Amino acid sequence: MSKAPLMPMATAVWLVENTSLTFKQIAEFCKLHEVEIQGIADGEVAKGIVGYNPIISGQLTNEEIELSTKDNARPLNIIDEEVEVRNSENKIKKYVPLSKRQDKPDSALWLLKNHSLLKDSQIARLVGITKNSVSAIRNKSYWNYNSLNAKDPVAMGLFSQKDLLSAIEKAERRILKEKKDKDKLNLNK
């Protein structure tokens, strides 16, 4: 089974507007029903959807479109290249919608309850709120403390499980070092 293109409806809109392919060819390529393609051509379906050029995105070539235009029985074949997805270590602060902003203090509360060995600064960095807010939540003096519900930040997608585990490991190393330093001080007394 062949893959569907990225944004199939927008791709179908572009193909209807910019090629002379049959509805059946476009429908098969975009994994849509032929009636939907007819509706796009009639202007009844996909109103307001901007066409997405599959040539620019590397899913089709001009030659592929020309070959299928000349032979109505020939299906369009998607270029199936493996796309390398990189996870850049350089985190870019992303915009958090208003509806999700309450999730940050809820997540901080969850981390304080479930991973109390994390420093306030670590929690603030993970969740993306201020250290003062984390301290206020810890002290139960946060302005909206009674409305907070502890929620798992990894499940909500605020950060990855890998980020959480590395923060916990760092906190455990810190605690171990502090214990060693304390033991060393007691031996010297």
MOQUIZI-V383979 format. One record per backbone hydrogen bond with DSSP energy under -1.0 kcal/mol. NH is the residue of the N-H (numbers start at 1). CO is the residue of the C=O. If there is no record, write none. Layout:
nh=NH co=CO
nh=NH co=CO
//
This chain:
nh=11 co=7
nh=12 co=8
nh=13 co=9
nh=14 co=10
nh=15 co=11
nh=16 co=12
nh=17 co=13
nh=18 co=14
nh=19 co=15
nh=26 co=22
nh=27 co=23
nh=28 co=24
nh=29 co=25
nh=30 co=26
nh=32 co=27
nh=37 co=33
nh=38 co=34
nh=39 co=35
nh=40 co=36
nh=41 co=37
nh=42 co=38
nh=44 co=39
nh=45 co=39
nh=49 co=46
nh=52 co=10
nh=57 co=53
nh=58 co=55
nh=59 co=54
nh=60 co=54
nh=65 co=61
nh=66 co=62
nh=67 co=63
nh=68 co=64
nh=69 co=65
nh=70 co=66
nh=71 co=67
nh=74 co=71
nh=79 co=59
nh=81 co=79
nh=91 co=89
nh=100 co=97
nh=103 co=100
nh=104 co=101
nh=106 co=102
nh=107 co=103
nh=108 co=104
nh=109 co=105
nh=110 co=106
nh=111 co=107
nh=112 co=108
nh=113 co=109
nh=114 co=110
nh=115 co=111
nh=118 co=115
nh=123 co=119
nh=124 co=120
nh=125 co=121
nh=126 co=122
nh=127 co=123
nh=128 co=124
nh=129 co=124
nh=134 co=130
nh=135 co=131
nh=136 co=132
nh=137 co=133
nh=138 co=134
nh=139 co=135
nh=141 co=136
nh=142 co=136
nh=145 co=142
nh=147 co=144
nh=148 co=145
nh=151 co=106
nh=156 co=152
nh=158 co=153
nh=164 co=160
nh=165 co=161
nh=166 co=162
nh=167 co=163
nh=168 co=164
nh=169 co=165
nh=170 co=166
nh=171 co=167
nh=172 co=168
nh=173 co=169
nh=174 co=170
nh=175 co=171
nh=176 co=172
nh=177 co=173
nh=178 co=174
nh=179 co=175
nh=180 co=176
nh=181 co=177
nh=182 co=178
nh=183 co=179
nh=184 co=180
nh=185 co=181
nh=186 co=182
nh=187 co=183
nh=188 co=184
//
